[in-house]
Structures are given as structure tokens and as C-alpha cells.
Amino acid sequence: MDVTASALSPRRPTRQIAVGSVKVGGDAPISVQSMTTTKTADVEGTLAQVYELAANGADIVRCTCNDRGAAEGLAQIVPRSPVPIVADIHFHVEMALAALEAGVQGLRLNPGNLRKPEEIRLVAAEARDRGVPIRIGVNAGSLHPDIYERFGGATPEALVESARLELAYFEEVGFSDVKISVKASSVATMIAAYRLASETFDHPLHLGVTEAGPLPGGLLKGTAGIATLLAEGIGDTLRYSLTADPVEEAKAGRQLLEVLGLRERKGLDLIACPSCGRAEVDVIKVATEAQAALEALNLPIQVAVMGCVVNGPGEARHADLGIAAGKKRGHLFIQGQIIRVVPEDEMVEALVEEAKKIVAEGLEARLAARDVSAEAEAEADRAALLDDRGADANHANERIANIRRRSEG
Ligand code: SF4
């Protein structure tokens, strides 16, 4: 039974906006964002990264627009991009106007550093006339100093107040085509801020833990914050902010949504046992090799790598395809049913070959084409392994006998 969807709270209703071709909010799929690290003026370099991010799960990509060269770059990047482009604006109102002129599908404004009301209204009016949405991107690290002082720090209430004030300026010119983020590098602050934002606004929310840092800590922080909120039904789009190749951000965002059952699986889901004293192969090595080979093919399939045949196929019976090691051989299985036994040094190759066939022919056809003698061979390996280690590997029977002897004595 798939309990994934019911394990999460129902999604909180928000109004829907469109960032180019990508709908955000309402019943639109939760989207993944990332940001380029190239100079935006470097059109070819930036486009290459945008394509890589899109191929790895980004639905929307943000590029900085920090000078005239960047704005001119955007004018060439936007029409050639496979996904909508959002321009990131800090401090300079003229850069926001130039990015709109360049044709971007969205703007991100930081209310902490674009502070003059007349400038905010000017950008909002221009975005309104062009039908371009704006993200009010509040960040605990660059909160407006007045608000910081009033609330005694970058509290959740302060972050939400900053967004509310910005929104009020927008509404003065009749513009509400907005999504909101209230990011902090503290996971606890960020969670509290988004909960409050969700009660305060009906605009779509863009989730993120800012400045989360390098892997693996950055991934953990991002996941702790974003997944907690998604499980509560909060969030319409997200970005992991990692000190890493932005491809990692796109992959992480996509994978998080897939494991929560919020987006359909597009790529590989490799599961592997943690290995233990029973393992018959170097599980880490086989899993790493299998991941590299299968990821390159980008097949939408769940694959298991299990260290032994004693527990492996049973424990991974929910996987589309798997391999378990035993007696210098690999047992290839589909949904727990053994389909072939292969030599140990051909395990990864066999796994990749079968994965391709499953995607091309379907699970039923591949189960029908199984080697009928494989189940018996596998059973023999399993029995031999249990014998080798003794069916009572933990000496339970001996302990029970001792307990009985004591209680009788
Ligand atoms: S599948 Fe086998 S090797 Fe892997 S953790 Fe389980 S018992 Fe240990």
C-alpha cells in the first residue's frame, strides 16, 4: 500500500501565478529552482549551466542581474533557455528594470536592500504592465535595519513583516502577482517563519534554508527545513542553497519531491543495504558503480543493491529491479523474484542491461522472460550461506538452552 501521499498534510491552498510556462501555487506541481554561478554576461557559459540544471531537475533557473553586461546577457539567454529565467536583483532598481526589458519571466527582489518605496512601486508597476511575477525574497541575513531593530533581531515575525510591507507597496500600484520567501540559515527560524507566512498570505511560498553550506551538512539543513514544511502542506516551489555545484541543488530538490511522492519519479532511485557482517561483496563499491552507470542513463526506475542473498531479495522486494550477492554470484531479481544468477564480476553490467530492458519492455515482460532454473540455483546459494554461518549465527539456541538449564536448576 502506498501511504506516501496520506502521510503528508493536505497542501495549503495558495493562489496560482505563472513564471513563464511554469505555474507556481494552487494545484500546480511543486517546482524546483536553482541558481547559476556563472557571470550572467557570459551567455554561452550561463546557458550551458542552465541546460545542465534543467536536465537535473530544475524547473526554473535564477541568474544574477548585477550590472549592464548581465542584463544584456539575459536578453540573449532568455529566448534560448529551456526553462523560465528569473533575474536576481539586489540594491539596483535600474537592474530590475533592465532585466524586465531583457524579457525575464520573473524577478526576485530583496526588500532588505531595495528600500526606497518609490523605486519598489516603479518596479512593481513595470512588472504589472509586462505580466511578470516577482518573488519577495526576504532573507534573515539582509533584513531591513528598521525591521531588525523593531523586532529585536531577524525573528520569524520580523521576516514575515518585511514581506508584508513589500507586498503593501506592490498593492499600492495594483500588483499582486507575487510569491514569497522568508529564508533564514537557522532551520528553526525558517520553519517558524514559513508557518507564519502561510497563515498570513495566500500567495505561493518559495521554500529554502539560506546559506546552508557545503555537502553533506547543507543537504541535511535544507532537507530538515524544506521537508518539514512540505509534510505540513506548506510550500509551492523550493531551492536548496548549497555551497556546491548548483547541479547538486537541482538534483536534491527533485529527489526530495520524488521521495515524498510529490513529483513523479523522473530518474533513478537507487536503494542499497547498509551492509553488515553477512555481506558477500563490497556493497559500497557495487552500489557506487551501479549508481554511476545507471545515473548516466537516467532511467526512471528503482534499483536495489543488497549485500547478501539471505535477506536481500526479500527486503528489497518493492524495488523494480535488484541484485543480491551470494557465493561469488549475483542474484538478479525483479520485485523480489529471482530472474537470473550471474557471476560476481558481472553484477553491475547485468543490472544495467536488465534496467534498460525493463524500461523498454516493461516489468511483466521481463518477469516472463526469466531463467526458470534461477530460483532453484538461488535457493541453493541461500541455503549454503545459511549453513556456512550456521542457522544459529547468534547462538540463540545455545542461550535458550542455558536459560532453561538455570531456571530448572
Ligand atoms: S542485505 Fe544482507 S548484507 Fe545487506 S544489511 Fe541485510 S543482511 Fe546485511
Residues whose N, C-alpha, C, O or C-beta is under 5 A from the ligand:
A	BS01	SF4	C273 P274 S275 C276 R278 A279 M306 G307 C308 N311 G312
